[in-house]
Amino acid sequence: MWDLTAYSVAQFWFHRLLGGIYLIAFASLLTQVTGLYGPRGISPIGDFLSKLRSRTSWHRYYLIPSLFWWRADARCLVTVCWIGIAASIAMILNFSPTIMAIVLWLAYLSFVGAGQEFLSYQWDVLLLEAGFAALFLPHPMMVLALWFLLFRLMVMSGLAKFASGDPSWRDLTGLTYHYWTQPLPTPIAWYVHRLPLWLHKASCALTHAVEIAIPFLIFAPWPLPAIAFFALITLQVLILLTGNYCFFNLLTIALCLFLIPDSQFPEPLRIAYEAPWNSPIISILAVALILLGLQHLVGIFYPRLKQRVPFYIVNPYGLFAYMTKERPEVILEASQDGVHWHPYTFRYKPGDPESRPRVNFPHQPRLDWQLWFLALRKFPEPWLLRLVERLLEGEPAVEKLFQKIPFHRPTYVRAQLYEYRFGKADWWERVYQGELLPPIEKPHRGQS
């Protein structure tokens, strides 16, 4: 059986890496938080919680766990980001890591709980799930819980591709679409897309093997977990090179540390760690996390078994269950006369076909990301209307989310839809698809 006490070095370095990942998450959010969530942002947290407060009773704190129920102005949002940054640095430096882990988890839970569409990504809840387990390290049973989290993350991602019924995963053509339809490809993706079909199919088959078969080696006797360690990390590095997925790949790599027992760590990295806890209550909690995770795993094929677990301590996973086979893009344009239109330039999202894809790892530009989802739905969701309203008003915090704006306080703003794909001469080729949002005019003074 497993010696769960033989992973103290992995726990030490996992805490350090987890602190670094929290630092990335809070620093990235700090650059956008006012424009996204401030009182004059696209999706103000204060307004969102105020509406819920009038419709719910005490259970609202259970449904939407967030410190921002008490205050959600711009200063408070920024302050919580800075607290997260400070606690992350303290955790990296091994200063009261357990206390810092509690502070970080509560702070990030507050954002994810009230963050609506801009904080609804799988890596956000993965960070909360891994961060919750980290609260109870160095208890040996939490090592088993984190093994199962890594196992479930990979296997659910693999099984979801088959459970979806998408034929491109079954005939191994999924990667012929992936590199140019993913939200924010890197320049390397442009070149990888041009590899021969047989290599794309072989890569797809290997991806299935790494996601579905290799994770079973996590629970095998040494040295078989070493195979899982190198295979899983290799997959994450390849994903990282061809796509911008903020801290997701780093967090997955950090979880892989628990595949290496103390005796197998290089000598310079063998840092003495705290003595393991011996608490039956935490053992029961670890078993509960594993059972809840198993329920989500089985729920891929039996959706009725899926149940929301409070506070994001256990979550479903499965990236790209359905491969997108087209790439619509929303292009926002502004005009002062309704005749001559000029585009808004995003920091990372494709726009000018001659502009090469950018590298924004490990930062996540959440507006750029959410526009990818909106374009696929081809429907102007309410938050897009609020974005246009803020641009017409010339809200500085929202304008800072763009690399370049054509006008401050334009008279008109509209949203156009284009179909993009990797080009042969230019980085991108695009074809006009139509109007997503007709021109909206700036309200005249005195008009509500």
C-alpha positions, 0 to 999 in steps of 0.5 A, spaced: 500 500 500 502 507 499 506 510 504 502 517 504 507 520 509 513 519 504 511 526 500 513 531 505 518 534 500 513 535 495 508 538 500 513 543 501 514 545 494 507 544 492 506 550 497 511 554 494 508 553 487 501 554 489 503 561 492 506 563 486 500 561 482 495 565 487 500 571 486 499 570 478 492 570 479 491 576 483 496 580 480 492 578 473 486 580 476 488 586 479 490 589 472 482 588 470 478 588 476 476 595 476 474 595 469 470 588 470 467 589 477 468 596 479 461 600 480 462 603 473 465 596 470 462 591 465 459 587 471 459 590 477 459 586 483 456 590 488 450 591 483 450 583 482 450 582 490 445 587 491 440 584 486 441 577 490 440 580 497 433 583 495 431 576 493 434 571 498 435 570 505 441 568 509 442 562 504 445 567 499 452 567 503 451 559 502 449 560 494 454 566 493 460 565 498 464 572 498 466 577 502 464 582 497 457 582 500 459 587 505 462 592 501 464 591 493 466 598 491 473 599 487 477 600 493 475 594 496 476 590 490 483 592 489 485 592 496 483 584 496 487 583 490 493 586 494 492 582 500 492 576 495 498 578 492 501 580 499 499 573 502 502 569 496 509 572 497 508 570 504 506 563 502 512 563 497 517 565 503 514 560 507 511 565 512 505 561 516 503 557 510 497 555 513 495 561 515 496 564 508 493 558 504 486 560 508 487 568 507 488 566 499 483 561 499 478 566 502 480 572 498 479 568 491 473 564 493 470 571 494 472 573 487 469 567 484 463 566 488 461 573 485 465 573 479 459 571 474 462 570 467 468 573 467 471 568 473 467 562 471 473 558 468 475 551 470 482 553 472 479 558 477 475 553 480 481 548 480 485 553 484 480 553 489 479 546 489 487 545 490 487 551 495 482 548 499 486 541 500 492 545 501 489 548 507 490 541 511 497 539 508 501 536 511 496 531 513 497 524 509 490 523 507 490 530 503 496 527 499 491 521 497 486 527 495 490 531 491 492 524 487 485 523 486 484 530 484 490 530 478 487 523 476 480 526 476 482 532 472 486 528 467 481 522 466 475 527 466 478 531 460 479 525 456 472 521 457 468 528 456 471 528 449 468 521 448 462 522 452 460 528 448 459 524 441 464 529 437 466 525 432 473 529 431 475 526 437 473 519 435 476 520 428 483 523 431 482 530 427 480 534 433 487 537 433 486 539 426 481 544 428 484 546 435 490 550 434 486 556 430 480 555 434 482 555 441 481 562 445 488 565 444 493 561 440 500 563 441 505 564 434 507 557 435 500 554 434 500 557 427 506 553 425 504 547 428 497 547 425 501 546 418 504 539 420 501 533 416 495 530 418 498 524 420 502 527 425 495 531 428 492 524 428 498 521 432 498 527 437 490 526 438 491 519 439 497 520 444 493 526 448 487 520 449 492 516 452 495 521 456 489 523 459 485 517 460 490 511 461 496 514 464 493 517 470 492 510 472 499 510 474 499 515 479 496 510 484 501 504 481 508 502 485 514 506 484 517 507 479 511 507 474 508 514 477 515 517 474 512 515 467 505 519 469 509 525 472 513 526 465 507 524 461 503 529 464 508 534 464 510 534 457 502 534 455 502 541 459 508 544 456 506 542 449 499 545 451 502 551 454 507 552 448 501 553 443 495 556 447 495 561 452 491 558 458 494 563 464 496 559 470 492 552 468 498 548 466 502 551 472 497 548 477 497 542 473 504 541 473 504 543 481 499 537 482 504 532 479 509 534 484 505 529 489 507 523 484 515 524 486 516 521 493 521 524 498 527 519 496 526 521 489 527 528 489 534 531 487 538 532 493 538 540 493 531 540 493 530 535 499 527 541 504 525 538 511 518 539 512 513 539 518 511 533 521 505 530 518 498 531 522 494 525 525 487 527 525 481 523 524 477 528 522 481 531 516 482 523 514 474 523 514 474 530 510 479 527 505 475 521 504 469 525 503 473 529 497 475 523 494 467 520 494 465 527 491 470 527 486 468 520 484 461 522 483 463 527 478 467 523 475 461 518 474 457 523 472 460 524 465 456 518 463 450 519 468 449 526 469 443 525 474 449 524 479 452 531 478 451 535 484 454 542 486 458 542 491 458 548 496 464 553 496 467 550 489 471 544 494 470 539 488 468 541 481 467 537 474 472 538 469 473 537 461 476 542 457 474 542 449 469 536 450 466 539 444 471 541 439 470 548 436 470 548 428 469 555 426 472 561 429 467 567 429 470 573 432 467 580 435 470 586 432 467 592 436 467 599 432 466 606 434 464 612 430 463 619 431 459 620 425 455 614 423 459 613 417 466 612 418 468 606 423 474 605 427 476 598 430 477 597 438 484 594 438 484 588 444 490 587 447 491 579 445 484 577 442 485 577 434 483 583 430 488 585 425 489 579 420 496 582 419 497 582 427 501 575 429 498 571 435 500 574 442 503 570 448 500 573 454 501 567 459 501 567 465 496 573 465 489 572 463 485 577 459 478 576 461 474 580 457 478 577 451 477 570 453 469 572 454 468 575 447 471 568 444 465 565 448 460 570 446 462 570 439 461 562 438 454 563 441 453 569 436 448 573 441 449 579 444 449 578 451 447 583 457 454 584 459 456 586 452 451 591 452 454 594 458 460 594 455 458 598 449 454 603 454 461 604 458 465 605 452 460 610 450 460 614 456 468 614 456 469 610 462 477 610 463 477 603 467 473 599 461 477 603 456 484 600 459 482 593 458 483 595 451 490 596 447 487 602 443 481 605 443 479 609 436 475 615 440 474 617 447 466 618 448 464 616 441 458 617 438 456 610 436 459 603 438 457 597 434 459 590 434 461 586 427 462 579 427 467 576 422 469 568 421 477 568 422 482 562 421 489 561 420 492 565 413 497 562 408 500 569 407 498 573 413 497 570 420 489 570 419 484 570 414 477 573 415 471 573 412 465 578 414 459 575 417 454 580 419 452 585 424 452 582 431 450 589 435 447 594 431 450 601 432 448 604 439 448 612 440 451 615 446 445 618 450 444 625 449 445 630 455 439 629 460 437 623 457 436 617 461 
